[in-house]
Amino acid sequence: MIFALLFFTFGSTTYAGLVLLNVPFSLVGGVLALYLRGINLSVSAAVGFISLFGVAVMSGVLMVSEINRRRSEIGMDARDAVIRGALAQMRPVLMMIVVAMLGMVPAARATGIGSDVQRPLATVVVGGLLSTLILTLFALPALHWLVACRNEKSRA
């Protein structure tokens, strides 16, 4: 369903797929955080993954839409649009992810009553957002550039 909404937003399966690549990016960080903290997968952790995927998709939408806007409205070539679009969206993506991550750190470190329920959820969100942050800022623009180069070669 999310893929369909992204398809209607971008008008392309390629860009919808690029945005959805943030989901495995965040999944890696969430699973790794659970493993490093020795926490088993639970219903609480699964709920954390669901909320994490929403933030990951939103950060991908911000990045891909800015790069596409620069290519279509301004008419930049692929390389410049990716570089300038990624730089322009670095601050909003950083703010969105870091604020969400910092809000969950106290819950991830909690040891009091009820922390057994909130600790897995918060651990998943913090670990997943950390990997999403790094990969959204570096890997997603690089993948966008590779897709743009492939599309230009196929048109030529």
The 8 nearest C-alpha neighbors of each residue, nearest first, counted from 0:
[[1, 3, 2, 4, 5, 6, 7, 15],
 [2, 0, 4, 3, 5, 6, 19, 15],
 [1, 3, 5, 0, 4, 6, 15, 19],
 [4, 2, 6, 0, 1, 5, 7, 15],
 [3, 5, 1, 7, 6, 2, 8, 0],
 [6, 4, 8, 2, 15, 3, 7, 9],
 [5, 7, 3, 10, 15, 9, 8, 4],
 [6, 8, 10, 4, 5, 9, 3, 11],
 [9, 7, 5, 6, 10, 4, 15, 11],
 [8, 10, 6, 11, 7, 5, 14, 15],
 [11, 9, 7, 6, 8, 12, 5, 14],
 [12, 10, 13, 9, 6, 14, 15, 7],
 [11, 13, 15, 14, 6, 16, 10, 9],
 [14, 12, 16, 11, 15, 17, 146, 6],
 [13, 15, 17, 16, 11, 12, 18, 9],
 [16, 14, 12, 5, 18, 6, 17, 13],
 [17, 15, 19, 13, 14, 18, 12, 20],
 [18, 16, 14, 20, 19, 15, 13, 143],
 [17, 19, 59, 15, 20, 16, 21, 60],
 [18, 20, 16, 21, 17, 22, 15, 56],
 [21, 19, 17, 22, 18, 23, 16, 24],
 [20, 22, 24, 19, 55, 23, 18, 56],
 [21, 23, 25, 20, 24, 19, 52, 26],
 [24, 22, 26, 25, 21, 20, 27, 19],
 [25, 23, 21, 22, 26, 27, 131, 130],
 [24, 26, 127, 131, 22, 28, 23, 27],
 [25, 27, 23, 29, 28, 24, 127, 22],
 [28, 26, 30, 25, 29, 24, 31, 23],
 [27, 29, 127, 126, 130, 31, 25, 26],
 [28, 30, 127, 123, 126, 26, 32, 31],
 [31, 29, 33, 27, 32, 28, 26, 34],
 [30, 32, 34, 28, 33, 29, 27, 35],
 [33, 31, 126, 35, 29, 34, 30, 28],
 [34, 32, 38, 30, 36, 31, 35, 37],
 [33, 35, 31, 37, 32, 36, 30, 38],
 [36, 34, 32, 37, 33, 31, 38, 30],
 [37, 35, 33, 34, 38, 32, 122, 31],
 [38, 36, 34, 35, 33, 39, 32, 40],
 [39, 37, 33, 36, 34, 119, 40, 35],
 [40, 38, 41, 37, 33, 34, 119, 44],
 [39, 41, 44, 38, 42, 45, 33, 119],
 [42, 40, 44, 43, 39, 45, 119, 38],
 [41, 43, 45, 44, 46, 40, 120, 47],
 [42, 44, 46, 120, 41, 45, 119, 116],
 [43, 45, 120, 47, 119, 41, 46, 42],
 [44, 46, 42, 48, 47, 43, 41, 49],
 [47, 45, 49, 43, 48, 44, 42, 50],
 [48, 46, 120, 44, 45, 50, 49, 124],
 [47, 49, 51, 45, 46, 50, 52, 44],
 [50, 48, 46, 52, 51, 47, 45, 53],
 [51, 49, 53, 47, 52, 48, 46, 54],
 [50, 52, 48, 54, 49, 53, 124, 47],
 [51, 53, 55, 49, 50, 54, 22, 48],
 [52, 54, 50, 56, 51, 55, 57, 49],
 [53, 55, 57, 51, 56, 52, 58, 50],
 [56, 54, 52, 58, 57, 53, 21, 22],
 [55, 57, 59, 53, 58, 54, 18, 52],
 [58, 56, 60, 54, 59, 55, 53, 61],
 [59, 57, 61, 55, 60, 56, 92, 54],
 [58, 60, 18, 56, 62, 57, 61, 63],
 [61, 59, 57, 63, 58, 62, 64, 18],
 [62, 60, 58, 59, 64, 63, 65, 57],
 [61, 63, 59, 65, 60, 64, 88, 85],
 [64, 62, 66, 60, 65, 61, 59, 67],
 [63, 65, 67, 66, 61, 62, 60, 68],
 [66, 64, 68, 67, 62, 84, 63, 61],
 [65, 67, 84, 63, 69, 68, 64, 81],
 [68, 66, 70, 64, 69, 65, 63, 71],
 [69, 67, 65, 71, 70, 66, 72, 64],
 [68, 70, 73, 66, 67, 80, 72, 71],
 [69, 71, 74, 75, 67, 68, 80, 73],
 [70, 72, 74, 68, 69, 73, 67, 75],
 [73, 71, 68, 74, 69, 70, 67, 75],
 [72, 74, 69, 75, 71, 70, 68, 80],
 [75, 73, 70, 71, 72, 69, 76, 80],
 [76, 74, 70, 80, 73, 69, 79, 77],
 [75, 77, 79, 78, 80, 70, 74, 81],
 [78, 76, 80, 79, 81, 147, 144, 75],
 [77, 79, 81, 80, 76, 82, 144, 75],
 [78, 80, 82, 81, 77, 76, 83, 75],
 [79, 81, 77, 83, 84, 69, 78, 66],
 [82, 80, 84, 78, 79, 66, 83, 85],
 [83, 81, 79, 85, 80, 84, 86, 78],
 [82, 84, 86, 80, 85, 81, 79, 87],
 [85, 83, 66, 87, 81, 86, 65, 80],
 [86, 84, 88, 82, 87, 83, 81, 89],
 [85, 87, 83, 89, 84, 88, 82, 90],
 [86, 88, 84, 85, 89, 83, 90, 65],
 [89, 87, 85, 91, 86, 90, 62, 92],
 [88, 90, 86, 92, 87, 91, 93, 85],
 [89, 91, 93, 92, 88, 94, 87, 86],
 [92, 90, 94, 88, 93, 89, 95, 87],
 [93, 91, 95, 89, 94, 90, 58, 88],
 [94, 92, 90, 96, 91, 95, 97, 89],
 [93, 95, 91, 97, 92, 96, 98, 90],
 [94, 96, 92, 93, 98, 97, 91, 99],
 [95, 97, 99, 93, 98, 94, 100, 92],
 [96, 98, 100, 94, 99, 93, 95, 101],
 [97, 99, 101, 100, 96, 95, 94, 102],
 [100, 98, 96, 102, 97, 101, 95, 103],
 [99, 101, 97, 125, 103, 102, 98, 96],
 [102, 100, 98, 104, 103, 99, 97, 105],
 [101, 103, 99, 100, 104, 98, 105, 106],
 [102, 104, 106, 100, 101, 121, 105, 107],
 [103, 105, 107, 101, 106, 102, 108, 100],
 [106, 104, 108, 107, 103, 109, 102, 101],
 [105, 107, 109, 103, 104, 108, 121, 118],
 [108, 106, 118, 121, 104, 122, 105, 109],
 [107, 109, 105, 106, 104, 110, 118, 122],
 [110, 108, 106, 114, 107, 111, 105, 118],
 [109, 111, 114, 108, 112, 115, 113, 118],
 [112, 110, 114, 109, 113, 115, 108, 106],
 [111, 113, 114, 110, 115, 109, 116, 117],
 [114, 112, 115, 116, 111, 117, 110, 118],
 [113, 115, 117, 116, 118, 112, 111, 110],
 [116, 114, 113, 118, 117, 119, 112, 110],
 [115, 117, 114, 118, 113, 43, 119, 120],
 [116, 118, 114, 120, 119, 115, 121, 106],
 [117, 119, 107, 121, 114, 120, 115, 116],
 [120, 118, 44, 122, 121, 117, 43, 123],
 [121, 119, 47, 44, 43, 117, 123, 118],
 [120, 122, 107, 124, 118, 103, 123, 119],
 [123, 121, 119, 107, 125, 124, 120, 118],
 [122, 124, 29, 126, 120, 121, 125, 47],
 [123, 125, 121, 127, 122, 51, 126, 47],
 [124, 126, 100, 128, 122, 127, 123, 121],
 [127, 125, 28, 29, 32, 129, 123, 128],
 [126, 128, 28, 29, 25, 124, 130, 129],
 [127, 129, 131, 125, 130, 126, 124, 132],
 [128, 130, 132, 126, 127, 131, 125, 133],
 [129, 131, 28, 133, 127, 132, 128, 25],
 [132, 130, 128, 25, 134, 129, 133, 24],
 [133, 131, 129, 135, 130, 134, 128, 136],
 [134, 132, 130, 136, 131, 135, 137, 129],
 [133, 135, 138, 137, 131, 136, 132, 130],
 [136, 134, 139, 132, 131, 133, 137, 138],
 [135, 137, 134, 133, 132, 138, 139, 89],
 [138, 136, 134, 135, 139, 140, 133, 141],
 [137, 139, 134, 141, 140, 135, 142, 136],
 [138, 140, 135, 142, 141, 137, 143, 134],
 [141, 139, 143, 142, 138, 81, 137, 144],
 [142, 140, 138, 144, 143, 139, 145, 137],
 [141, 143, 145, 139, 144, 140, 138, 146],
 [144, 142, 140, 146, 141, 145, 139, 147],
 [143, 145, 147, 141, 142, 146, 148, 140],
 [146, 144, 142, 148, 147, 143, 149, 141],
 [147, 145, 149, 143, 144, 148, 150, 142],
 [146, 148, 144, 150, 145, 149, 143, 151],
 [149, 147, 151, 145, 150, 146, 144, 152],
 [148, 150, 146, 152, 147, 151, 145, 153],
 [149, 151, 147, 153, 148, 152, 146, 154],
 [152, 150, 148, 154, 153, 149, 147, 155],
 [153, 151, 155, 149, 154, 150, 148, 147],
 [152, 154, 150, 155, 151, 149, 148, 147],
 [155, 153, 151, 152, 150, 149, 148, 147],
 [154, 152, 153, 151, 150, 149, 148, 147]]
